[in-house]
Amino acid sequence: MYKAYIEAANQLNAVALQNPNDVERIAKSEKHWANNQLNGVFNRSIPVRKGDVYGFDFGKNYKPEMTYQHRGIVFGMNGNLLYVLPITSFKSSNPLHIDAFHPVDNPSSKSDLFLLKKSEGHAFITHDSLVKLNDIRTVSLNRKMPKKYGVLDTTSTTYQQLEDLVIQRYFPTFHYQQQLMLQQAEASQNELDKLRDQVSGLRAELELLKSENTRLSEIQGNQ
């Protein structure tokens, strides 16, 4: 009955022993999963909002997916599901990290990574970090760890750039339609402004005509 489980546990142990650096990460992930299974409830003690940065247990996954516990930015909520962009450490020795998109240093980059600099005042990171644009996740609320690291203001340029890049690169058709609608809305607004200016001009002319008509009437009355 438990043969398959025992075989899987032995294989997991073998993998862990081959990668000593992952032993603690595997243990934390397994413990977090077990605690959630035993408790059987969703962690709703603190409301989660867009822009919140929490630790998340992404669990054991296949490369190059994000695995184990990392910070992540909440980009949306849907019931007991969260939409999260994972954050990983920046490594200057990695060519892919060097080519990461940055709005000032590397705005022409087509990289799937977005560089967040600690020097730019992001309080939710302790060192330069990368947001994995191509690894946006739909995760259970139970994957959220208790600790909240901070908030990325949803009205900030950084948040809006992240959101726009995700839509632009991974939902290009939707992004094109969105931009087209924005252009059409802007054109309509410009046309509306012109019509309002014309109406204002006509009203001014009407007031002048009324004033002139009143003046002429007074002159005729005095004759």
N, CA, C and O of each residue as an XYZ file, in Angstrom:
892
protein
N       0.827     -1.211      0.000
C       0.000      0.000      0.000
C       0.863      1.264      0.000
O       0.557      2.242     -0.682
N       1.954      1.220      0.786
C       2.799      2.395      0.902
C       4.086      2.271      0.093
O       4.990      3.096      0.224
N       4.165      1.239     -0.741
C       5.388      0.999     -1.476
C       5.763      2.182     -2.378
O       6.910      2.627     -2.386
N       4.782      2.682     -3.135
C       5.054      3.791     -4.055
C       5.503      5.033     -3.288
O       6.402      5.754     -3.721
N       4.857      5.275     -2.130
C       5.224      6.442     -1.335
C       6.648      6.310     -0.808
O       7.416      7.271     -0.842
N       7.001      5.124     -0.320
C       8.338      4.889      0.220
C       9.391      5.043     -0.875
O      10.460      5.607     -0.642
N       9.081      4.537     -2.072
C      10.016      4.667     -3.196
C      10.221      6.145     -3.546
O      11.343      6.581     -3.802
N       9.132      6.902     -3.555
C       9.226      8.329     -3.873
C      10.033      9.067     -2.807
O      10.844      9.937     -3.125
N       9.805      8.713     -1.534
C      10.541      9.352     -0.442
C      12.033      9.037     -0.538
O      12.871      9.901     -0.281
N      12.361      7.811     -0.905
C      13.768      7.429     -1.056
C      14.428      8.194     -2.207
O      15.581      8.612     -2.104
N      13.688      8.372     -3.297
C      14.219      9.126     -4.429
C      14.427     10.594     -4.057
O      15.419     11.210     -4.445
N      13.478     11.142     -3.300
C      13.608     12.525     -2.852
C      14.839     12.681     -1.955
O      15.583     13.654     -2.074
N      15.039     11.731     -1.076
C      16.203     11.779     -0.193
C      17.502     11.701     -1.002
O      18.477     12.387     -0.694
N      17.503     10.863     -2.033
C      18.690     10.721     -2.866
C      19.015     12.026     -3.578
O      20.177     12.423     -3.666
N      17.976     12.694     -4.087
C      18.164     13.984     -4.759
C      18.695     15.019     -3.775
O      19.604     15.785     -4.096
N      18.118     15.035     -2.573
C      18.542     16.000     -1.559
C      20.001     15.799     -1.182
O      20.737     16.769     -1.000
N      20.422     14.547     -1.063
C      21.805     14.269     -0.683
C      22.781     14.649     -1.788
O      23.936     14.975     -1.512
N      22.322     14.608     -3.049
C      23.177     15.012     -4.155
C      23.325     16.538     -4.236
O      24.276     17.059     -4.818
N      22.360     17.229     -3.637
C      22.369     18.695     -3.663
C      22.216     19.217     -2.235
O      21.131     19.651     -1.846
N      23.292     19.178     -1.457
C      23.226     19.591     -0.052
C      22.667     20.992      0.150
O      22.024     21.261      1.165
N      22.902     21.880     -0.799
C      22.414     23.253     -0.653
C      20.894     23.328     -0.685
O      20.304     24.298     -0.209
N      20.262     22.303     -1.247
C      18.807     22.305     -1.359
C      18.115     21.602     -0.200
O      16.890     21.648     -0.099
N      18.870     20.958      0.667
C      18.261     20.164      1.733
C      17.350     21.015      2.606
O      16.202     20.647      2.855
N      17.856     22.144      3.069
C      17.057     23.000      3.945
C      15.858     23.573      3.204
O      14.773     23.685      3.774
N      16.043     23.934      1.945
C      14.941     24.493      1.162
C      13.851     23.457      0.939
O      12.663     23.770      1.021
N      14.256     22.219      0.657
C      13.285     21.140      0.482
C      12.527     20.901      1.782
O      11.307     20.737      1.782
N      13.270     20.884      2.896
C      12.644     20.635      4.201
C      11.616     21.705      4.541
O      10.524     21.390      5.016
N      11.964     22.984      4.297
C      11.039     24.074      4.586
C       9.786     23.977      3.723
O       8.671     24.197      4.195
N       9.990     23.640      2.445
C       8.862     23.531      1.524
C       7.927     22.393      1.929
O       6.707     22.557      1.946
N       8.511     21.238      2.254
C       7.701     20.086      2.648
C       6.942     20.371      3.945
O       5.779     19.993      4.090
N       7.613     21.044      4.887
C       6.983     21.365      6.163
C       5.821     22.334      5.965
O       4.760     22.182      6.570
N       6.038     23.332      5.109
C       4.976     24.298      4.834
C       3.763     23.608      4.218
O       2.623     23.883      4.592
N       4.020     22.714      3.275
C       2.916     21.982      2.629
C       2.181     21.110      3.638
O       0.950     21.080      3.660
N       2.938     20.400      4.475
C       2.327     19.511      5.462
C       1.470     20.290      6.457
O       0.368     19.861      6.798
N       1.969     21.424      6.918
C       1.206     22.246      7.867
C      -0.105     22.709      7.263
O      -1.136     22.715      7.936
N      -0.072     23.099      5.984
C      -1.306     23.532      5.324
C      -2.282     22.383      5.151
O      -3.492     22.568      5.283
N      -1.762     21.192      4.855
C      -2.633     20.037      4.695
C      -3.304     19.675      6.022
O      -4.480     19.314      6.057
N      -2.545     19.776      7.103
C      -3.100     19.441      8.417
C      -4.102     20.480      8.886
O      -5.127     20.142      9.478
N      -3.805     21.745      8.619
C      -4.711     22.807      9.058
C      -5.966     22.869      8.201
O      -7.066     23.093      8.705
N      -5.788     22.667      6.892
C      -6.938     22.594      5.991
C      -7.716     23.881      5.836
O      -8.894     23.844      5.482
N      -7.085     25.034      6.095
C      -7.790     26.310      5.960
C      -6.911     27.281      5.179
O      -5.694     27.115      5.099
N      -7.546     28.287      4.609
C      -6.812     29.315      3.895
C      -6.409     30.420      4.869
O      -7.183     30.807      5.745
N      -5.206     30.909      4.702
C      -4.680     31.936      5.586
C      -5.242     33.298      5.206
O      -4.702     33.984      4.338
N      -6.325     33.682      5.861
C      -6.977     34.953      5.571
C      -6.828     35.944      6.720
O      -7.574     36.920      6.799
N      -5.874     35.699      7.603
C      -5.716     36.567      8.771
C      -5.411     38.005      8.382
O      -5.817     38.937      9.077
N      -4.699     38.191      7.277
C      -4.352     39.538      6.806
C      -4.781     39.654      5.345
O      -4.384     38.821      4.531
N      -5.581     40.664      4.988
C      -6.014     40.813      3.593
C      -4.825     41.066      2.668
O      -3.905     41.808      3.014
N      -4.854     40.448      1.497
C      -3.789     40.602      0.512
C      -4.266     41.550     -0.578
O      -5.399     41.458     -1.050
N      -3.380     42.466     -0.970
C      -3.734     43.463     -1.984
C      -2.689     43.488     -3.098
O      -1.563     43.023     -2.919
N      -3.076     44.032     -4.240
C      -2.145     44.194     -5.352
C      -0.963     45.039     -4.906
O      -1.125     46.052     -4.225
N       0.228     44.607     -5.303
C       1.432     45.327     -4.938
C       2.095     44.812     -3.674
O       3.245     45.156     -3.402
N       1.390     43.984     -2.884
C       1.984     43.418     -1.677
C       3.124     42.473     -2.049
O       3.036     41.744     -3.036
N       4.178     42.489     -1.266
C       5.318     41.593     -1.482
C       5.430     40.664     -0.291
O       5.717     41.095      0.826
N       5.201     39.383     -0.542
C       5.271     38.354      0.488
C       6.310     37.315      0.090
O       6.770     37.272     -1.051
N       6.663     36.484      1.056
C       7.392     35.270      0.731
C       6.379     34.226      0.283
O       5.290     34.142      0.849
N       6.722     33.433     -0.721
C       5.832     32.384     -1.221
C       6.601     31.076     -1.295
O       7.787     31.054     -1.624
N       5.921     30.004     -0.990
C       6.523     28.687     -1.144
C       6.052     28.129     -2.486
O       4.936     27.624     -2.605
N       6.919     28.229     -3.490
C       6.549     27.775     -4.831
C       6.688     26.268     -4.984
O       6.275     25.709     -6.000
N       7.267     25.599     -3.981
C       7.348     24.146     -3.988
C       8.383     23.600     -4.950
O       9.178     24.342     -5.527
N       8.356     22.270     -5.111
C       9.278     21.589     -6.040
C       8.705     21.678     -7.448
O       7.568     21.279     -7.700
N       9.507     22.204     -8.349
C       9.052     22.367     -9.730
C      10.160     21.983    -10.704
O      11.290     21.701    -10.306
N       9.815     21.979    -11.972
C      10.779     21.655    -13.021
C      11.528     22.904    -13.454
O      10.951     23.991    -13.487
N      12.793     22.765    -13.784
C      13.570     23.879    -14.302
C      12.996     24.330    -15.648
O      12.591     23.487    -16.448
N      12.950     25.629    -15.914
C      13.481     26.740    -15.127
C      12.434     27.422    -14.249
O      12.582     28.601    -13.925
N      11.380     26.704    -13.859
C      10.353     27.303    -13.021
C      10.934     27.688    -11.658
O      11.893     27.083    -11.179
N      10.323     28.717    -11.045
C      10.728     29.113     -9.701
C      10.402     27.998     -8.724
O       9.326     27.403     -8.790
N      11.329     27.715     -7.818
C      11.117     26.639     -6.851
C      11.363     27.138     -5.431
O      12.058     28.127     -5.198
N      10.762     26.413     -4.501
C      10.942     26.654     -3.063
C      10.504     28.072     -2.677
O       9.624     28.648     -3.317
N      11.112     28.623     -1.641
C      10.615     29.871     -1.069
C      11.358     31.093     -1.613
O      12.581     31.202     -1.524
N      10.570     32.001     -2.178
C      11.093     33.256     -2.703
C      10.050     34.347     -2.480
O       8.880     34.072     -2.216
N      10.500     35.564     -2.591
C       9.560     36.676     -2.520
C       8.826     36.821     -3.850
O       9.309     36.401     -4.901
N       7.653     37.426     -3.769
C       6.872     37.634     -4.976
C       5.954     38.831     -4.834
O       5.536     39.182     -3.731
N       5.643     39.459     -5.971
C       4.764     40.623     -5.991
C       3.367     40.173     -6.410
O       3.199     39.534     -7.448
N       2.375     40.509     -5.602
C       0.995     40.152     -5.921
C       0.469     41.094     -7.002
O       0.489     42.314     -6.842
N      -0.007     40.504     -8.115
C      -0.533     41.304     -9.227
C      -2.037     41.173     -9.378
O      -2.642     41.835    -10.222
N      -2.636     40.330     -8.570
C      -4.078     40.194     -8.647
C      -4.565     39.104     -7.716
O      -3.783     38.279     -7.244
N      -5.868     39.104     -7.455
C      -6.485     38.118     -6.595
C      -7.768     37.610     -7.240
O      -8.455     38.344     -7.950
N      -8.077     36.346     -6.982
C      -9.323     35.760     -7.467
C      -9.734     34.660     -6.493
O      -9.336     33.504     -6.638
N     -10.529     35.035     -5.510
C     -10.923     34.068     -4.495
C      -9.718     33.633     -3.677
O      -9.033     34.458     -3.073
N      -9.469     32.332     -3.664
C      -8.338     31.779     -2.921
C      -7.090     31.623     -3.781
O      -6.147     30.930     -3.401
N      -7.092     32.274     -4.945
C      -5.932     32.247     -5.826
C      -5.301     33.633     -5.917
O      -5.992     34.652     -5.897
N      -3.970     33.646     -6.016
C      -3.232     34.888     -6.181
C      -2.428     34.817     -7.468
O      -1.957     33.745     -7.848
N      -2.267     35.951     -8.144
C      -1.420     36.042     -9.324
C      -0.138     36.745     -8.885
O      -0.168     37.889     -8.432
N       0.977     36.050     -9.026
C       2.236     36.499     -8.420
C       3.371     36.513     -9.436
O       3.501     35.605    -10.257
N       4.198     37.572     -9.366
C       5.446     37.623    -10.128
C       6.591     37.326     -9.158
O       6.813     38.096     -8.223
N       7.325     36.221     -9.362
C       8.406     35.850     -8.452
C       9.597     36.797     -8.546
O       9.862     37.386     -9.594
N      10.306     36.930     -7.432
C      11.525     37.736     -7.354
C      12.695     36.818     -7.021
O      12.587     35.964     -6.141
N      13.802     36.992     -7.718
C      14.992     36.184     -7.456
C      16.208     37.103     -7.331
O      16.149     38.272     -7.712
N      17.298     36.575     -6.801
C      18.503     37.379     -6.573
C      19.217     37.704     -7.882
O      19.242     36.894     -8.809
N      19.794     38.896     -7.942
C      20.598     39.316     -9.085
C      22.029     38.825     -8.896
O      22.620     38.985     -7.828
N      22.579     38.222     -9.955
C      23.959     37.742     -9.916
C      24.733     38.375    -11.068
O      24.441     38.132    -12.239
N      25.716     39.184    -10.716
C      26.475     39.912    -11.730
C      27.283     38.990    -12.637
O      27.722     39.406    -13.709
N      27.484     37.735    -12.212
C      28.249     36.782    -13.028
C      27.397     36.103    -14.089
O      27.916     35.388    -14.946
N      26.090     36.326    -14.032
C      25.169     35.683    -14.968
C      24.865     36.638    -16.134
O      24.291     37.704    -15.911
N      25.240     36.277    -17.373
C      24.991     37.162    -18.531
C      23.519     37.507    -18.709
O      23.189     38.618    -19.124
N      22.630     36.562    -18.397
C      21.198     36.828    -18.527
C      20.757     37.906    -17.548
O      19.882     38.715    -17.857
N      21.362     37.914    -16.373
C      21.017     38.921    -15.375
C      21.535     40.292    -15.792
O      20.872     41.307    -15.578
N      22.725     40.313    -16.387
C      23.312     41.574    -16.837
C      22.437     42.225    -17.912
O      22.365     43.450    -18.009
N      21.780     41.400    -18.707
C      20.949     41.908    -19.810
C      19.524     42.224    -19.367
O      18.679     42.541    -20.204
N      19.242     42.145    -18.074
C      17.882     42.374    -17.582
C      17.376     43.768    -17.957
O      18.143     44.728    -18.036
N      16.072     43.851    -18.182
C      15.456     45.145    -18.491
C      15.567     46.077    -17.291
O      15.321     45.679    -16.152
N      15.942     47.324    -17.565
C      15.894     48.382    -16.555
C      15.487     49.651    -17.280
O      16.052     49.965    -18.327
N      14.520     50.390    -16.750
C      13.981     51.548    -17.469
C      14.994     52.630    -17.782
O      14.789     53.415    -18.708
N      16.098     52.692    -17.020
C      17.126     53.701    -17.253
C      18.377     53.095    -17.869
O      18.871     53.580    -18.887
N      18.893     52.028    -17.248
C      20.163     51.437    -17.677
C      20.042     50.575    -18.932
O      20.982     50.493    -19.722
N      18.886     49.933    -19.116
C      18.757     49.003    -20.244
C      17.308     48.971    -20.755
O      16.670     47.919    -20.724
N      16.786     50.107    -21.221
C      15.378     50.184    -21.624
C      15.047     49.458    -22.918
O      13.875     49.197    -23.190
N      16.050     49.127    -23.719
C      15.793     48.448    -24.995
C      15.860     46.926    -24.867
O      15.669     46.209    -25.850
N      16.129     46.439    -23.666
C      16.268     44.993    -23.462
C      14.945     44.268    -23.711
O      13.870     44.760    -23.368
N      15.055     43.087    -24.318
C      13.896     42.219    -24.532
C      13.901     41.060    -23.533
O      13.215     40.056    -23.724
N      14.672     41.214    -22.486
C      14.837     40.163    -21.483
C      13.525     39.865    -20.763
O      12.625     40.703    -20.697
N      13.442     38.658    -20.232
C      12.296     38.258    -19.416
C      12.503     38.629    -17.950
O      11.699     38.263    -17.093
N      13.579     39.354    -17.666
C      13.909     39.750    -16.301
C      13.859     41.271    -16.168
O      14.262     42.002    -17.073
N      13.358     41.729    -15.028
C      13.239     43.161    -14.746
C      14.079     43.455    -13.513
O      13.823     42.900    -12.445
N      15.085     44.325    -13.647
C      16.005     44.612    -12.553
C      15.415     45.630    -11.575
O      14.992     46.719    -11.962
N      15.400     45.243    -10.300
C      15.034     46.147     -9.216
C      16.301     46.462     -8.428
O      16.936     45.557     -7.885
N      16.668     47.725     -8.363
C      17.874     48.109     -7.642
C      17.536     48.516     -6.206
O      16.599     49.276     -5.960
N      18.317     47.996     -5.280
C      18.122     48.372     -3.876
C      18.314     49.869     -3.701
O      17.638     50.492     -2.883
N      19.237     50.452     -4.468
C      19.537     51.879     -4.356
C      18.371     52.768     -4.795
O      18.364     53.969     -4.523
N      17.385     52.172     -5.474
C      16.235     52.945     -5.939
C      15.158     53.068     -4.870
O      14.100     53.650     -5.109
N      15.433     52.513     -3.682
C      14.515     52.700     -2.561
C      13.451     51.637     -2.398
O      12.470     51.861     -1.689
N      13.616     50.471     -3.039
C      12.644     49.392     -2.873
C      12.887     48.716     -1.523
O      13.827     47.935     -1.373
N      12.041     49.019     -0.553
C      12.249     48.558      0.816
C      12.000     47.064      0.988
O      12.391     46.492      2.005
N      11.355     46.421      0.014
C      11.004     45.010      0.167
C      12.109     44.065     -0.309
O      11.926     42.848     -0.293
N      13.260     44.614     -0.734
C      14.403     43.781     -1.093
C      15.625     44.255     -0.305
O      15.726     45.423      0.069
N      16.548     43.325     -0.060
C      17.756     43.651      0.700
C      18.969     43.809     -0.202
O      20.032     44.229      0.256
N      18.820     43.478     -1.475
C      19.903     43.611     -2.448
C      19.285     43.680     -3.839
O      18.088     43.439     -3.996
N      20.075     44.001     -4.835
C      19.562     44.051     -6.208
C      18.892     42.721     -6.546
O      19.432     41.651     -6.265
N      17.723     42.805     -7.146
C      16.936     41.603     -7.415
C      16.302     41.669     -8.793
O      16.308     42.709     -9.451
N      15.752     40.533     -9.216
C      15.132     40.427    -10.533
C      13.707     39.917    -10.416
O      13.427     38.975     -9.674
N      12.815     40.551    -11.157
C      11.441     40.054    -11.259
C      11.354     39.186    -12.504
O      11.746     39.617    -13.589
N      10.840     37.958    -12.360
C      10.739     37.034    -13.495
C       9.421     37.297    -14.234
O       8.367     36.784    -13.856
N       9.506     38.095    -15.278
C       8.311     38.493    -16.022
C       7.618     37.301    -16.672
O       6.392     37.276    -16.777
N       8.398     36.315    -17.107
C       7.835     35.179    -17.841
C       7.402     34.046    -16.925
O       7.037     32.971    -17.400
N       7.438     34.277    -15.610
C       7.087     33.207    -14.674
C       5.942     33.626    -13.770
O       5.871     33.199    -12.618
N       5.034     34.470    -14.289
C       3.881     34.876    -13.503
C       3.100     33.628    -13.104
O       2.856     32.750    -13.932
N       2.713     33.552    -11.845
C       2.123     32.338    -11.295
C       0.707     32.569    -10.782
O       0.379     33.633    -10.255
N      -0.120     31.542    -10.951
C      -1.389     31.461    -10.254
C      -1.169     30.492     -9.106
O      -0.970     29.298     -9.330
N      -1.203     30.993     -7.885
C      -0.881     30.152     -6.731
C      -2.005     30.205     -5.705
O      -2.772     31.166     -5.642
N      -2.080     29.157     -4.911
C      -3.030     29.122     -3.812
C      -2.644     30.152     -2.761
O      -1.465     30.444     -2.560
N      -3.645     30.692     -2.103
C      -3.397     31.607     -0.995
C      -2.535     30.934      0.070
O      -1.813     31.610      0.804
N      -2.610     29.614      0.157
C      -1.834     28.888      1.156
C      -0.340     28.858      0.852
O       0.456     28.497      1.719
N       0.049     29.230     -0.354
C       1.489     29.297     -0.650
C       2.117     30.563     -0.074
O       3.341     30.677     -0.012
N       1.295     31.499      0.341
C       1.803     32.740      0.928
C       2.365     32.461      2.312
O       1.719     31.822      3.142
N       3.585     32.952      2.549
C       4.189     32.846      3.865
C       3.667     33.982      4.750
O       3.179     34.988      4.237
N       3.767     33.830      6.066
C       3.217     34.855      6.970
C       3.862     36.229      6.828
O       3.190     37.248      6.983
N       5.170     36.265      6.533
C       5.878     37.544      6.554
C       5.600     38.370      5.308
O       5.699     37.885      4.181
N       5.251     39.626      5.539
C       5.081     40.589      4.458
C       6.320     41.470      4.417
O       6.695     42.063      5.428
N       6.963     41.559      3.243
C       8.214     42.305      3.125
C       8.008     43.769      2.770
O       8.904     44.591      2.961
N       6.841     44.091      2.258
C       6.587     45.477      1.896
C       5.549     45.580      0.803
O       4.803     44.637      0.539
N       5.513     46.743      0.170
C       4.509     47.013     -0.868
C       5.164     47.767     -2.025
O       5.947     48.694     -1.816
N       4.834     47.357     -3.231
C       5.200     48.120     -4.423
C       3.955     48.904     -4.823
O       2.969     48.334     -5.290
N       4.016     50.206     -4.636
C       2.869     51.074     -4.892
C       2.340     50.856     -6.308
O       3.083     50.971     -7.283
N       1.051     50.541     -6.409
C       0.466     50.249     -7.725
C       0.377     51.480     -8.619
O       0.167     51.358     -9.826
N       0.538     52.666     -8.033
C       0.533     53.887     -8.848
C       1.947     54.284     -9.264
O       2.128     55.252    -10.003
N       2.950     53.540     -8.794
C       4.336     53.871     -9.115
C       4.664     53.514    -10.558
O       4.024     52.655    -11.165
N       5.676     54.193    -11.096
C       6.129     53.915    -12.457
C       6.622     52.482    -12.586
O       6.379     51.831    -13.602
N       7.318     51.982    -11.557
C       7.865     50.626    -11.599
C       6.758     49.586    -11.729
O       6.840     48.688    -12.567
N       5.722     49.707    -10.898
C       4.615     48.738    -10.957
C       3.939     48.790    -12.320
O       3.668     47.750    -12.921
N       3.667     49.990    -12.807
C       2.973     50.126    -14.081
C       3.813     49.596    -15.240
O       3.277     49.033    -16.195
N       5.142     49.780    -15.154
C       6.024     49.234    -16.187
C       6.013     47.708    -16.148
O       5.962     47.058    -17.192
N       6.059     47.141    -14.954
C       6.009     45.684    -14.813
C       4.723     45.132    -15.408
O       4.748     44.167    -16.172
N       3.612     45.740    -15.062
C       2.313     45.282    -15.545
C       2.227     45.388    -17.063
O       1.747     44.473    -17.733
N       2.697     46.512    -17.597
C       2.634     46.730    -19.045
C       3.537     45.749    -19.795
O       3.158     45.244    -20.851
N       4.739     45.473    -19.252
C       5.664     44.559    -19.918
C       5.113     43.139    -19.946
O       5.250     42.437    -20.948
N       4.490     42.715    -18.847
C       3.909     41.372    -18.807
C       2.835     41.237    -19.870
O       2.800     40.249    -20.605
N       1.953     42.236    -19.953
C       0.868     42.183    -20.936
C       1.429     42.272    -22.358
O       1.006     41.538    -23.250
N       2.384     43.179    -22.552
C       2.934     43.403    -23.886
C       3.665     42.176    -24.431
O       3.529     41.850    -25.610
N       4.431     41.500    -23.591
C       5.276     40.412    -24.071
C       4.592     39.062    -24.106
O       4.933     38.213    -24.929
N       3.628     38.854    -23.220
C       3.052     37.516    -23.130
C       1.580     37.469    -23.515
O       0.996     36.393    -23.645
N       0.974     38.669    -23.699
C      -0.391     38.742    -24.222
C      -0.411     39.829    -25.297
O      -1.134     40.816    -25.164
N       0.390     39.652    -26.380
C       0.575     40.721    -27.374
C      -0.702     41.158    -28.077
O      -0.881     42.343    -28.356
N      -1.591     40.212    -28.367
C      -2.844     40.573    -29.049
C      -3.691     41.474    -28.169
O      -4.222     42.489    -28.620
N      -3.808     41.087    -26.906
C      -4.568     41.906    -25.959
C      -3.923     43.272    -25.803
O      -4.616     44.288    -25.753
N      -2.586     43.300    -25.726
C      -1.881     44.570    -25.569
C      -2.109     45.477    -26.769
O      -2.311     46.682    -26.616
N      -2.076     44.888    -27.978
C      -2.311     45.668    -29.195
C      -3.716     46.264    -29.177
O      -3.900     47.445    -29.471
N      -4.701     45.444    -28.830
C      -6.078     45.924    -28.784
C      -6.245     46.999    -27.715
O      -6.968     47.977    -27.907
N      -5.565     46.805    -26.587
C      -5.625     47.783    -25.511
C      -5.045     49.124    -25.957
O      -5.637     50.175    -25.709
N      -3.863     49.085    -26.630
C      -3.241     50.307    -27.091
C      -4.093     50.992    -28.155
O      -4.183     52.219    -28.193
N      -4.723     50.184    -29.028
C      -5.592     50.734    -30.061
C      -6.783     51.454    -29.431
O      -7.163     52.540    -29.871
N      -7.366     50.846    -28.403
C      -8.500     51.458    -27.718
C      -8.076     52.750    -27.018
O      -8.827     53.726    -26.999
N      -6.871     52.754    -26.443
C      -6.381     53.958    -25.782
C      -6.164     55.083    -26.785
O      -6.467     56.243    -26.505
N      -5.628     54.726    -27.976
C      -5.425     55.725    -29.023
C      -6.760     56.289    -29.508
O      -6.903     57.492    -29.729
N      -7.731     55.387    -29.668
C      -9.053     55.831    -30.110
C      -9.704     56.715    -29.054
O     -10.356     57.708    -29.379
N      -9.522     56.347    -27.780
C     -10.084     57.157    -26.696
C      -9.432     58.537    -26.654
O     -10.098     59.545    -26.421
N      -8.096     58.565    -26.887
C      -7.391     59.839    -26.888
C      -7.851     60.715    -28.053
O      -8.040     61.922    -27.896
N      -8.032     60.093    -29.230
C      -8.499     60.845    -30.398
C      -9.909     61.391    -30.156
O     -10.218     62.526    -30.519
N     -10.756     60.565    -29.539
C     -12.126     61.006    -29.241
C     -12.112     62.154    -28.237
O     -12.890     63.101    -28.349
N     -11.210     62.058    -27.246
C     -11.115     63.125    -26.248
C     -10.643     64.424    -26.887
O     -11.139     65.501    -26.557
N      -9.678     64.318    -27.807
C      -9.194     65.516    -28.511
C     -10.304     66.150    -29.338
O     -10.456     67.371    -29.372
N     -11.080     65.293    -30.004
C     -12.195     65.808    -30.810
C     -13.242     66.465    -29.923
O     -13.810     67.499    -30.274
N     -13.494     65.848    -28.761
C     -14.459     66.416    -27.819
C     -13.984     67.765    -27.301
O     -14.776     68.695    -27.149
N     -12.677     67.867    -27.030
C     -12.119     69.145    -26.560
C     -12.284     70.232    -27.621
O     -12.596     71.380    -27.307
N     -12.067     69.847    -28.894
C     -12.238     70.816    -29.983
C     -13.685     71.301    -30.061
O     -13.943     72.493    -30.223
N     -14.632     70.354    -29.944
C     -16.045     70.717    -29.997
C     -16.428     71.621    -28.831
O     -17.220     72.551    -28.985
N     -15.853     71.337    -27.659
C     -16.128     72.185    -26.495
C     -15.592     73.594    -26.716
O     -16.229     74.580    -26.348
N     -14.390     73.672    -27.334
C     -13.826     74.987    -27.631
C     -14.717     75.745    -28.621
O     -14.922     76.952    -28.496
N     -15.244     75.004    -29.615
C     -16.124     75.640    -30.597
C     -17.408     76.135    -29.935
O     -17.892     77.230    -30.219
N     -17.952     75.292    -29.037
C     -19.176     75.687    -28.326
C     -18.918     76.922    -27.474
O     -19.742     77.835    -27.421
N     -17.752     76.942    -26.800
C     -17.400     78.099    -25.972
C     -17.281     79.352    -26.831
O     -17.719     80.431    -26.433
N     -16.674     79.195    -28.033
C     -16.550     80.326    -28.948
C     -17.902     80.820    -29.418
O     -18.134     82.026    -29.492
N     -18.809     79.884    -29.741
C     -20.145     80.271    -30.194
C     -20.933     80.955    -29.081
O     -21.688     81.895    -29.332
N     -20.753     80.478    -27.856
C     -21.437     81.116    -26.726
C     -20.931     82.535    -26.520
O     -21.697     83.451    -26.223
N     -19.615     82.695    -26.687
C     -19.038     84.041    -26.545
C     -19.600     84.970    -27.626
O     -19.944     86.122    -27.358
N     -19.685     84.442    -28.854
C     -20.244     85.243    -29.950
C     -21.706     85.581    -29.679
O     -22.162     86.691    -29.955
N     -22.440     84.595    -29.126
C     -23.852     84.820    -28.814
C     -24.014     85.908    -27.764
O     -24.917     86.739    -27.856
N     -23.134     85.901    -26.762
C     -23.204     86.933    -25.724
C     -22.914     88.309    -26.303
O     -23.534     89.300    -25.918
N     -21.949     88.359    -27.248
C     -21.651     89.629    -27.906
C     -22.857     90.123    -28.710
O     -23.186     91.309    -28.684
N     -23.506     89.207    -29.417
C     -24.693     89.584    -30.208
C     -25.821     90.059    -29.308
O     -26.541     91.005    -29.630
N     -25.963     89.367    -28.145
C     -27.007     89.788    -27.205
C     -26.718     91.192    -26.677
O     -27.608     92.032    -26.549
N     -25.424     91.413    -26.372
C     -25.048     92.737    -25.872
C     -25.291     93.812    -26.932
O     -25.794     94.894    -26.630
N     -24.927     93.500    -28.173
C     -25.124     94.452    -29.268
C     -26.608     94.699    -29.518
O     -27.024     95.824    -29.792
N     -27.401     93.631    -29.422
C     -28.847     93.765    -29.614
C     -29.456     94.630    -28.528
O     -30.338     95.446    -28.793
N     -28.973     94.443    -27.282
C     -29.468     95.263    -26.169
C     -29.106     96.725    -26.376
O     -29.919     97.614    -26.122
N     -27.881     96.974    -26.839
C     -27.410     98.346    -27.075
C     -28.246     99.022    -28.154
O     -28.636    100.181    -28.020
N     -28.520     98.269    -29.243
C     -29.300     98.832    -30.334
C     -30.729     99.120    -29.898
O     -31.322    100.127    -30.286
N     -31.275     98.212    -29.079
C     -32.638     98.416    -28.573
C     -32.726     99.654    -27.710
O     -33.706    100.396    -27.776
N     -31.704     99.880    -26.897
C     -31.690    101.070    -26.042
C     -31.599    102.338    -26.884
O     -32.247    103.342    -26.589
N     -30.777    102.277    -27.948
C     -30.642    103.453    -28.825
C     -31.988    103.774    -29.484
O     -32.405    104.931    -29.536
N     -32.664    102.725    -29.989
C     -33.963    102.927    -30.641
C     -35.002    103.472    -29.647
O     -35.858    104.288    -29.990
N     -34.889    102.989    -28.414
C     -35.856    103.457    -27.407
C     -35.669    104.898    -27.037
O     -36.617    105.562    -26.620
N     -34.475    105.390    -27.179
C     -34.173    106.784    -26.830
C     -34.462    107.766    -27.976
O     -34.430    108.982    -27.789
N     -34.743    107.216    -29.161
C     -35.002    108.087    -30.302
C     -36.447    108.587    -30.310
O     -36.837    109.335    -31.206
